[in-house]
Amino acid sequence: MRQNYSGPVRMCVCCRKREAQDQLLRLQCTERSLRPYSGTGRSFYLCPECFTAKQTAKALARQCKSGETERLLNELKEIITDVR
């Protein structure tokens, strides 16, 4: 069944679930490092359920084109604590 959204719909890069844009965290990779979206360049979205999921490390490594999954997960934890 199709859900009705009042705004733009985006997809989580980890679980591929579609959600309203304001419910997702927008991130970007610059120089193989994870950062909150700065307003320019390519970005991707991550849903709150995937913040602690096992497959998140693989999805972040794929988006940032980096094999340093532990570093990317640590950067994600820092971003999450700053955003909240």
N, CA, C and O atoms as CSV, one atom per row, in Angstrom:
chain,resi,resn,atom,element,x,y,z
A,1,MET,N,N,0.835,-1.180,0.000
A,1,MET,CA,C,0.000,0.000,0.000
A,1,MET,C,C,0.880,1.244,0.000
A,1,MET,O,O,1.873,1.306,0.724
A,2,ARG,N,N,0.529,2.197,-0.781
A,2,ARG,CA,C,1.303,3.410,-0.931
A,2,ARG,C,C,0.959,4.402,0.172
A,2,ARG,O,O,-0.210,4.643,0.470
A,3,GLN,N,N,2.020,4.982,0.783
A,3,GLN,CA,C,1.803,5.982,1.817
A,3,GLN,C,C,1.729,7.360,1.170
A,3,GLN,O,O,2.368,7.617,0.149
A,4,ASN,N,N,0.946,8.233,1.775
A,4,ASN,CA,C,0.855,9.610,1.306
A,4,ASN,C,C,1.763,10.484,2.154
A,4,ASN,O,O,1.664,10.484,3.381
A,5,TYR,N,N,2.646,11.226,1.503
A,5,TYR,CA,C,3.569,12.122,2.182
A,5,TYR,C,C,3.208,13.552,1.808
A,5,TYR,O,O,2.745,13.820,0.700
A,6,SER,N,N,3.424,14.456,2.740
A,6,SER,CA,C,3.082,15.848,2.479
A,6,SER,C,C,4.228,16.624,1.831
A,6,SER,O,O,4.026,17.736,1.342
A,7,GLY,N,N,5.427,16.044,1.826
A,7,GLY,CA,C,6.576,16.739,1.260
A,7,GLY,C,C,7.403,15.805,0.402
A,7,GLY,O,O,6.927,14.747,-0.011
A,8,PRO,N,N,8.639,16.190,0.132
A,8,PRO,CA,C,9.526,15.357,-0.683
A,8,PRO,C,C,9.819,14.019,-0.003
A,8,PRO,O,O,9.908,13.943,1.222
A,9,VAL,N,N,9.965,12.982,-0.799
A,9,VAL,CA,C,10.251,11.638,-0.303
A,9,VAL,C,C,11.663,11.264,-0.731
A,9,VAL,O,O,12.031,11.440,-1.893
A,10,ARG,N,N,12.450,10.750,0.202
A,10,ARG,CA,C,13.819,10.324,-0.077
A,10,ARG,C,C,14.004,8.885,0.394
A,10,ARG,O,O,13.153,8.342,1.100
A,11,MET,N,N,15.124,8.266,-0.001
A,11,MET,CA,C,15.370,6.874,0.334
A,11,MET,C,C,16.643,6.749,1.170
A,11,MET,O,O,17.650,7.396,0.885
A,12,CYS,N,N,16.585,5.920,2.192
A,12,CYS,CA,C,17.742,5.630,3.043
A,12,CYS,C,C,18.721,4.764,2.247
A,12,CYS,O,O,18.308,3.803,1.598
A,13,VAL,N,N,20.020,5.097,2.291
A,13,VAL,CA,C,21.011,4.337,1.538
A,13,VAL,C,C,21.289,2.980,2.157
A,13,VAL,O,O,21.843,2.102,1.496
A,14,CYS,N,N,20.921,2.797,3.393
A,14,CYS,CA,C,21.204,1.541,4.083
A,14,CYS,C,C,20.079,0.521,3.892
A,14,CYS,O,O,20.319,-0.573,3.383
A,15,CYS,N,N,18.881,0.863,4.288
A,15,CYS,CA,C,17.764,-0.092,4.245
A,15,CYS,C,C,16.867,0.102,3.024
A,15,CYS,O,O,15.979,-0.717,2.783
A,16,ARG,N,N,17.079,1.169,2.248
A,16,ARG,CA,C,16.304,1.483,1.044
A,16,ARG,C,C,14.835,1.786,1.328
A,16,ARG,O,O,13.999,1.697,0.429
A,17,LYS,N,N,14.517,2.139,2.561
A,17,LYS,CA,C,13.148,2.502,2.922
A,17,LYS,C,C,12.898,3.945,2.503
A,17,LYS,O,O,13.745,4.815,2.709
A,18,ARG,N,N,11.741,4.191,1.918
A,18,ARG,CA,C,11.367,5.547,1.515
A,18,ARG,C,C,10.637,6.225,2.671
A,18,ARG,O,O,9.764,5.645,3.316
A,19,GLU,N,N,11.031,7.477,2.907
A,19,GLU,CA,C,10.498,8.230,4.039
A,19,GLU,C,C,10.449,9.695,3.657
A,19,GLU,O,O,11.106,10.124,2.708
A,20,ALA,N,N,9.666,10.462,4.403
A,20,ALA,CA,C,9.619,11.907,4.180
A,20,ALA,C,C,11.004,12.494,4.443
A,20,ALA,O,O,11.711,12.047,5.346
A,21,GLN,N,N,11.382,13.478,3.667
A,21,GLN,CA,C,12.726,14.045,3.742
A,21,GLN,C,C,13.062,14.576,5.131
A,21,GLN,O,O,14.203,14.452,5.576
A,22,ASP,N,N,12.092,15.162,5.820
A,22,ASP,CA,C,12.365,15.733,7.139
A,22,ASP,C,C,12.560,14.671,8.219
A,22,ASP,O,O,12.955,15.010,9.334
A,23,GLN,N,N,12.299,13.406,7.928
A,23,GLN,CA,C,12.490,12.322,8.883
A,23,GLN,C,C,13.860,11.667,8.762
A,23,GLN,O,O,14.211,10.818,9.582
A,24,LEU,N,N,14.640,12.049,7.753
A,24,LEU,CA,C,15.931,11.428,7.481
A,24,LEU,C,C,17.076,12.393,7.761
A,24,LEU,O,O,16.900,13.610,7.717
A,25,LEU,N,N,18.243,11.841,8.045
A,25,LEU,CA,C,19.454,12.627,8.268
A,25,LEU,C,C,20.210,12.741,6.950
A,25,LEU,O,O,20.513,11.729,6.317
A,26,ARG,N,N,20.513,13.963,6.536
A,26,ARG,CA,C,21.199,14.194,5.264
A,26,ARG,C,C,22.686,14.337,5.520
A,26,ARG,O,O,23.110,15.171,6.321
A,27,LEU,N,N,23.483,13.516,4.835
A,27,LEU,CA,C,24.930,13.490,5.007
A,27,LEU,C,C,25.618,13.617,3.661
A,27,LEU,O,O,24.985,13.493,2.613
A,28,GLN,N,N,26.923,13.867,3.700
A,28,GLN,CA,C,27.715,13.868,2.481
A,28,GLN,C,C,29.128,13.419,2.822
A,28,GLN,O,O,29.563,13.513,3.970
A,29,CYS,N,N,29.829,12.935,1.822
A,29,CYS,CA,C,31.225,12.529,1.975
A,29,CYS,C,C,32.097,13.532,1.230
A,29,CYS,O,O,31.900,13.791,0.043
A,30,THR,N,N,33.053,14.082,1.946
A,30,THR,CA,C,34.033,14.963,1.323
A,30,THR,C,C,35.405,14.443,1.687
A,30,THR,O,O,35.726,14.278,2.864
A,31,GLU,N,N,36.215,14.183,0.673
A,31,GLU,CA,C,37.566,13.649,0.853
A,31,GLU,C,C,37.553,12.392,1.720
A,31,GLU,O,O,38.367,12.250,2.633
A,32,ARG,N,N,36.634,11.492,1.430
A,32,ARG,CA,C,36.467,10.199,2.121
A,32,ARG,C,C,36.186,10.346,3.607
A,32,ARG,O,O,36.525,9.472,4.405
A,33,SER,N,N,35.571,11.445,3.964
A,33,SER,CA,C,35.201,11.708,5.346
A,33,SER,C,C,33.719,12.060,5.402
A,33,SER,O,O,33.207,12.752,4.521
A,34,LEU,N,N,33.034,11.586,6.432
A,34,LEU,CA,C,31.598,11.784,6.573
A,34,LEU,C,C,31.309,13.109,7.272
A,34,LEU,O,O,31.913,13.423,8.297
A,35,ARG,N,N,30.379,13.885,6.707
A,35,ARG,CA,C,30.022,15.191,7.261
A,35,ARG,C,C,28.527,15.428,7.105
A,35,ARG,O,O,27.889,14.824,6.242
A,36,PRO,N,N,27.957,16.310,7.940
A,36,PRO,CA,C,26.571,16.738,7.675
A,36,PRO,C,C,26.545,17.504,6.350
A,36,PRO,O,O,27.564,18.057,5.936
A,37,TYR,N,N,25.420,17.539,5.703
A,37,TYR,CA,C,25.307,18.187,4.401
A,37,TYR,C,C,25.587,19.674,4.534
A,37,TYR,O,O,25.019,20.345,5.396
A,38,SER,N,N,26.474,20.191,3.671
A,38,SER,CA,C,26.891,21.595,3.747
A,38,SER,C,C,26.141,22.495,2.780
A,38,SER,O,O,26.302,23.714,2.840
A,39,GLY,N,N,25.333,21.944,1.899
A,39,GLY,CA,C,24.579,22.764,0.972
A,39,GLY,C,C,25.045,22.658,-0.460
A,39,GLY,O,O,24.321,23.060,-1.371
A,40,THR,N,N,26.241,22.127,-0.686
A,40,THR,CA,C,26.729,21.947,-2.051
A,40,THR,C,C,27.278,20.535,-2.203
A,40,THR,O,O,27.759,19.938,-1.240
A,41,GLY,N,N,27.202,20.017,-3.400
A,41,GLY,CA,C,27.742,18.692,-3.677
A,41,GLY,C,C,26.707,17.594,-3.518
A,41,GLY,O,O,25.540,17.861,-3.230
A,42,ARG,N,N,27.139,16.366,-3.706
A,42,ARG,CA,C,26.261,15.203,-3.609
A,42,ARG,C,C,26.021,14.852,-2.151
A,42,ARG,O,O,26.884,15.046,-1.294
A,43,SER,N,N,24.837,14.334,-1.890
A,43,SER,CA,C,24.501,13.944,-0.531
A,43,SER,C,C,23.693,12.658,-0.558
A,43,SER,O,O,23.297,12.180,-1.621
A,44,PHE,N,N,23.451,12.100,0.631
A,44,PHE,CA,C,22.633,10.907,0.771
A,44,PHE,C,C,21.914,10.973,2.106
A,44,PHE,O,O,22.241,11.794,2.963
A,45,TYR,N,N,20.937,10.103,2.271
A,45,TYR,CA,C,20.086,10.126,3.465
A,45,TYR,C,C,20.216,8.836,4.247
A,45,TYR,O,O,20.465,7.773,3.679
A,46,LEU,N,N,20.044,8.940,5.573
A,46,LEU,CA,C,20.083,7.800,6.473
A,46,LEU,C,C,18.924,7.919,7.450
A,46,LEU,O,O,18.719,8.973,8.051
A,47,CYS,N,N,18.164,6.839,7.609
A,47,CYS,CA,C,17.017,6.874,8.519
A,47,CYS,C,C,17.469,6.595,9.950
A,47,CYS,O,O,18.520,5.985,10.146
A,48,PRO,N,N,16.707,7.022,10.951
A,48,PRO,CA,C,17.089,6.816,12.362
A,48,PRO,C,C,17.233,5.344,12.748
A,48,PRO,O,O,18.031,5.020,13.627
A,49,GLU,N,N,16.477,4.447,12.111
A,49,GLU,CA,C,16.579,3.026,12.434
A,49,GLU,C,C,17.934,2.454,12.015
A,49,GLU,O,O,18.392,1.471,12.598
A,50,CYS,N,N,18.568,3.044,11.032
A,50,CYS,CA,C,19.839,2.534,10.512
A,50,CYS,C,C,21.064,3.112,11.222
A,50,CYS,O,O,22.190,2.728,10.903
A,51,PHE,N,N,20.875,4.010,12.158
A,51,PHE,CA,C,22.027,4.575,12.875
A,51,PHE,C,C,22.834,3.487,13.565
A,51,PHE,O,O,24.056,3.596,13.656
A,52,THR,N,N,22.178,2.440,14.053
A,52,THR,CA,C,22.870,1.386,14.794
A,52,THR,C,C,22.808,0.038,14.096
A,52,THR,O,O,23.198,-0.966,14.693
A,53,ALA,N,N,22.339,-0.027,12.873
A,53,ALA,CA,C,22.223,-1.296,12.151
A,53,ALA,C,C,23.596,-1.800,11.714
A,53,ALA,O,O,24.526,-1.019,11.511
A,54,LYS,N,N,23.702,-3.120,11.575
A,54,LYS,CA,C,24.977,-3.726,11.177
A,54,LYS,C,C,25.382,-3.354,9.761
A,54,LYS,O,O,26.565,-3.141,9.493
A,55,GLN,N,N,24.424,-3.271,8.857
A,55,GLN,CA,C,24.746,-3.001,7.462
A,55,GLN,C,C,25.068,-1.528,7.195
A,55,GLN,O,O,25.405,-1.171,6.066
A,56,THR,N,N,24.970,-0.674,8.208
A,56,THR,CA,C,25.250,0.752,8.031
A,56,THR,C,C,26.698,0.987,7.634
A,56,THR,O,O,26.968,1.838,6.786
A,57,ALA,N,N,27.634,0.258,8.222
A,57,ALA,CA,C,29.052,0.445,7.915
A,57,ALA,C,C,29.324,0.183,6.441
A,57,ALA,O,O,30.073,0.923,5.803
A,58,LYS,N,N,28.722,-0.860,5.902
A,58,LYS,CA,C,28.920,-1.189,4.494
A,58,LYS,C,C,28.320,-0.119,3.583
A,58,LYS,O,O,28.915,0.242,2.567
A,59,ALA,N,N,27.141,0.385,3.950
A,59,ALA,CA,C,26.491,1.420,3.146
A,59,ALA,C,C,27.308,2.715,3.164
A,59,ALA,O,O,27.451,3.370,2.132
A,60,LEU,N,N,27.839,3.082,4.322
A,60,LEU,CA,C,28.660,4.296,4.410
A,60,LEU,C,C,29.952,4.142,3.616
A,60,LEU,O,O,30.377,5.077,2.937
A,61,ALA,N,N,30.579,2.971,3.694
A,61,ALA,CA,C,31.807,2.719,2.944
A,61,ALA,C,C,31.545,2.801,1.445
A,61,ALA,O,O,32.376,3.307,0.692
A,62,ARG,N,N,30.393,2.306,1.016
A,62,ARG,CA,C,30.036,2.362,-0.404
A,62,ARG,C,C,29.819,3.815,-0.846
A,62,ARG,O,O,30.276,4.204,-1.921
A,63,GLN,N,N,29.131,4.616,-0.034
A,63,GLN,CA,C,28.862,6.006,-0.393
A,63,GLN,C,C,30.132,6.854,-0.398
A,63,GLN,O,O,30.300,7.720,-1.258
A,64,CYS,N,N,31.027,6.605,0.563
A,64,CYS,CA,C,32.245,7.414,0.682
A,64,CYS,C,C,33.421,6.837,-0.094
A,64,CYS,O,O,34.500,7.427,-0.122
A,65,LYS,N,N,33.213,5.683,-0.724
A,65,LYS,CA,C,34.273,5.017,-1.489
A,65,LYS,C,C,35.518,4.833,-0.635
A,65,LYS,O,O,36.636,5.135,-1.053
A,66,SER,N,N,35.291,4.327,0.572
A,66,SER,CA,C,36.371,4.122,1.529
A,66,SER,C,C,36.168,2.791,2.237
A,66,SER,O,O,35.030,2.382,2.471
A,67,GLY,N,N,37.245,2.118,2.575
A,67,GLY,CA,C,37.159,0.851,3.283
A,67,GLY,C,C,37.292,1.005,4.796
A,67,GLY,O,O,37.270,0.010,5.520
A,68,GLU,N,N,37.427,2.221,5.274
A,68,GLU,CA,C,37.625,2.473,6.702
A,68,GLU,C,C,36.273,2.560,7.412
A,68,GLU,O,O,35.836,3.647,7.788
A,69,THR,N,N,35.623,1.430,7.590
A,69,THR,CA,C,34.272,1.415,8.140
A,69,THR,C,C,34.222,1.863,9.596
A,69,THR,O,O,33.274,2.531,10.007
A,70,GLU,N,N,35.224,1.502,10.368
A,70,GLU,CA,C,35.231,1.881,11.786
A,70,GLU,C,C,35.308,3.402,11.950
A,70,GLU,O,O,34.621,3.974,12.796
A,71,ARG,N,N,36.130,4.039,11.153
A,71,ARG,CA,C,36.257,5.507,11.211
A,71,ARG,C,C,34.956,6.177,10.786
A,71,ARG,O,O,34.524,7.154,11.399
A,72,LEU,N,N,34.337,5.650,9.737
A,72,LEU,CA,C,33.072,6.218,9.268
A,72,LEU,C,C,31.978,6.076,10.316
A,72,LEU,O,O,31.179,6.994,10.504
A,73,LEU,N,N,31.932,4.942,11.000
A,73,LEU,CA,C,30.932,4.759,12.061
A,73,LEU,C,C,31.177,5.716,13.222
A,73,LEU,O,O,30.227,6.232,13.810
A,74,ASN,N,N,32.431,5.954,13.554
A,74,ASN,CA,C,32.739,6.919,14.614
A,74,ASN,C,C,32.335,8.337,14.210
A,74,ASN,O,O,31.817,9.095,15.030
A,75,GLU,N,N,32.572,8.688,12.957
A,75,GLU,CA,C,32.152,10.006,12.474
A,75,GLU,C,C,30.632,10.132,12.501
A,75,GLU,O,O,30.104,11.193,12.833
A,76,LEU,N,N,29.921,9.047,12.152
A,76,LEU,CA,C,28.462,9.058,12.206
A,76,LEU,C,C,27.970,9.277,13.631
A,76,LEU,O,O,27.025,10.036,13.847
A,77,LYS,N,N,28.597,8.624,14.604
A,77,LYS,CA,C,28.205,8.800,16.013
A,77,LYS,C,C,28.416,10.239,16.453
A,77,LYS,O,O,27.585,10.785,17.180
A,78,GLU,N,N,29.504,10.864,16.033
A,78,GLU,CA,C,29.753,12.253,16.367
A,78,GLU,C,C,28.707,13.179,15.745
A,78,GLU,O,O,28.241,14.118,16.391
A,79,ILE,N,N,28.344,12.917,14.506
A,79,ILE,CA,C,27.344,13.737,13.819
A,79,ILE,C,C,25.989,13.599,14.500
A,79,ILE,O,O,25.284,14.591,14.685
A,80,ILE,N,N,25.622,12.377,14.872
A,80,ILE,CA,C,24.334,12.135,15.505
A,80,ILE,C,C,24.253,12.874,16.837
A,80,ILE,O,O,23.224,13.483,17.129
A,81,THR,N,N,25.293,12.839,17.644
A,81,THR,CA,C,25.254,13.524,18.927
A,81,THR,C,C,25.232,15.039,18.768
A,81,THR,O,O,24.649,15.728,19.604
A,82,ASP,N,N,25.852,15.576,17.719
A,82,ASP,CA,C,25.824,17.027,17.478
A,82,ASP,C,C,24.471,17.487,16.954
A,82,ASP,O,O,24.015,18.579,17.295
A,83,VAL,N,N,23.826,16.666,16.129
A,83,VAL,CA,C,22.548,17.050,15.512
A,83,VAL,C,C,21.423,17.028,16.542
A,83,VAL,O,O,20.554,17.900,16.515
A,84,ARG,N,N,21.420,16.074,17.428
A,84,ARG,CA,C,20.353,15.950,18.414
A,84,ARG,C,C,20.495,17.005,19.438
A,84,ARG,O,O,19.689,17.076,20.366
